[in-house]
Amino acid sequence: MNACLFLSFKSATQPSADEIAKIDAIFRATPRLAKGLVHTPSATEDPYVKDGPGPCLVLQLYFAALPDLEAAMSRNGALAALVDRADFPIIAAAEAAQQAMLVRSFAVPEPGFRTAPGAPHCTYLVSYEGEAEDLNAWHSHYLDNHTRHMAMFPGIRVLEVYTRLDWVAALPWQRQNFMQRNKVVFDSPDALHQALNSPVRHEMRADFKAFPRFTGPNRHYAMATRIIHGE
């Protein structure tokens, strides 16, 4: 799974159960979709950041190759159905954005989830939305050093970093160009809370202060995550 699409929707109103069910159906009908995730808001307490309300919905779709992702986003692709205002009124009224990115996965000590079948996981979605003075140096530091700390979070199940790329799409939503995103995933909000208040979080903050220079906001949002398609 080398390519990943983020579709983010900001609104004061949460998508209805009917809209979520229709999203499930679209995911299951999307050709060559390797894995599809639906993120909806959760909550946690981070000792260092308080970014306020996040998106009401984030869709994350994984593909083996970028052309497969682009086909899904084409004028006649499976994801074009998301633009239908009759089927998705809350999504249609939301502030929507898209970004395709390269997926970088990192090993964690205990990757197996301990949640009950069908229960959501808890994801901490992070975005670096500006520019680095030296992007190569910035990524080198993050990928070599910061991920080493992140992988030591107690109870972490998934660690991924996403770097930007160019993509072709017919979806009408704003195109984002965040220089990086990442996520850490846990069994539950309580497990995320414990990780964020562990010594590892303090080590990460110390390393954050050593990052090569960059601009722009760095946002963190706790999300409840359901796997719609794939493992």
C-alpha positions, 0 to 999 in steps of 0.5 A: 500500500504505497499511496494514500488519499486523505479526504477531510471534512470540517463541519459543526454537524456530524455526518449521519448514520445514513451517510456513513453507510453510503460511504461504506458502500462506496469503499466496498465498490472502489476498484483496487482499494487496498484498505479504507478507513473512516475517522470520526472525532474522539477526544484525548488530553495531550500535555503539550498541544490543544488544537481544538475541534478537528474535522467531523470526518476524515476518509483515508484510502490506501492503494497499491499504486498511485494510478489506482488512486487517481482512477478512483478520483477520476470523473467517472471513478468510484469516489465521484459519488461522494459529491452527490448532494442528495446522498451526502448533504452534510458532506456537501455543506462541509469544508472539504479538502483532499491530498494524496500522499506516499505511505511510510510504515514503521514497525512497532513492538506489538502491532496486534489490536486487542479490541473486540471485533468491529470496535473502533480503534483510536487514531492520533492524526497529525499534520505539518501544514507549512514548509521546511527551510530544508525539506530533505533535512527535515524529513531525514530528522523526522524519519530517522529520529522522531519515529524511533521515539514514537514507536516506543509509545506504550500500547501503540499498534500502528505508526505511519508517516505520509509525505507529499506527492503530485496527483491527478483528480477530478474531485472538486475539493480544495487540494492540500499540500501539507509537507507531512502527516503522520498517525499513531494508532491505539486500541482505545482513547484510554490507551492513547491518553496513557501514551500521551502522558507517558515519558515517551511524549516528553522525549518526543517534545524534546526532539521536536525542539531539535527539528530543522526549521519549519513554518506553518501549523502542526495540528493533532486530532484524536479520532475514532477509526473504523476499518471499512475495507481491508485488514 
